[in-house]
Amino acid sequence: MAQHRLLGYESRHQRLLSRREFALRLARNIGASFILIGVSLFGGMAGYHYFEGMDWIDAYVNASMILSGMGPVTELNTTAGKLFAGSYALYSGLALILATGVIFAPVVHRLLHKFHLESERQG
């Protein structure tokens, strides 16, 4: 009976995934990262719209600039808006790191797995 792994990666004793299987894994991880970024962007837009009363397009610009690490475009006028923007900026930094890690995880795992399999063959 196969043991279920938390993250779905093969163990060091299993075979290396085929290129097709690897491409599917990478595509799933990229899709998950896009969903994370999309949900984060929408949450930022909703926050700017609610706390600062911005139009949706202005909320989009500010949320996307914060999420990308560039900083806000519009001056914030309310205390609640400033608290939201600061919290959203902290969250955005972590979300961007997480999304990057989710995308690179299959690549790094494959390289390490391949290296380990090659070292087992030599040893």
N, C-alpha and C positions, 0 to 999 in steps of 0.2 A: 504494500500500500504506500503510495507516494505521500510524503510529508508536505503539508501546506506551509508555505513560507509567507511571512508577514508582507514582504514587499514584492513577492513573486519572482525574485531572482534565483537562478540556479546556484546550487552549492558548488564548491570547488571540485567535487568528484563527478559532477555531471558534465555532459558534453557541452561544447560551445554551441550557442544558437546558430542556426543558419542565417545567412544574410537577410533573407525574407522575414524570418521571425524577429530578428534584431530590428529591422526597419519598422515592423509593426509595433514593437515595444517602444521605439523612439517616437513614432507617430502618436501613440497613446500618451506618452509623457508630454509631448509638445502640446497636444490637445488639452491635457489637464492643466498645463501652465497657462494656456490661452483662456481657459475657463476661470482660473484664479485671477488673472489680470482683468478679465471682463467684469467679474463680480466686484473686484476691488474698485475698478473705474466707476461702475454704477453706484457703489456705496459712497464714493467720494462725490459724485455728482449730486446724489440725493442729499448728502450732508451740506454741501454748499448751497443747494437750492433751499433747503429747510432753514438752516441757521443764518445764512446771509441774504436770503431772498433773491438769489441770482436767477436770471433766466437760465434755461437748461443749456444753452450753447455756451454761456459764460461759465457755468458750473462744469461743463465738459472740459473747457480749456484749462481751468484751474486744477481740476482733478487729474487730468492727464499730465500737466506740467509737474505737479507734486509727485505723481506716481513714477514719472520718468527721472525724477531727481533734480529737476531744473528749478523748482520753486514756484510760488504763486505769481499770478499775473495781475490780479485785481487786488486793490487795497481792501483789507478786511475792516469792517466797521463795528461789529458787535463782539462782546466778550465771548459769547457762546460760539461765534464763528471762529474766533482766534483759538479757543480751546479745541474746537473740532479740527481746525487746520493743523495745529501742532500734533494732535493725536494721530490724525490721518497721515501726516508726514512720517512719524515714527513707524506706523503700521506699514506704510508704503515701502520704506527701506527694507523691512523684513520680508514683505511679500515679494519684492523684486529678487532678493537673495534666495528665497524659497523657490520661486519660479525658475531661476537659473539653475539651482541645484537639481530640481526635478528633470530639467532638460539634459543636463550633463551626466546625471547618475548612470543611465544605461551605457553611455560611452566609456566612462571611467570603469564601470563594472566589467565591461567587455574586455578592455585593455588589461585589467588586473587578472581577470579569469584566464585570458589567453596566455599571459605571462606565467601564471601559476601552472597551467597545463603543460606548457613547454618546459618548465623547470622540473616537473614530475617525470617527464619523459627522459630528461637528461640524467636524473638522479636515480 
